[in-house]
């Protein structure tokens, strides 16, 4: 997001899996990190509205770090080890 000068939005966009499970959420509770993208430019990237180039760049960076991101619902995704 920093490299592409994107706005993360006003709400915190990361949740720990434990905090996510404690909320009673059904998906993403066994991940390394939960990423909220219901607001701000991250949703724009992950939902492909910003063109798939930005989403592909994020995917490639995650792969290099040994990670992948799964979209759980339209408003959040979860990050896992590959």
Helices and strands as residue ranges (DSSP letters): E 14-15, H 17-22, E 33-36, H 41-46, H 52-64, E 67-73, E 76-81
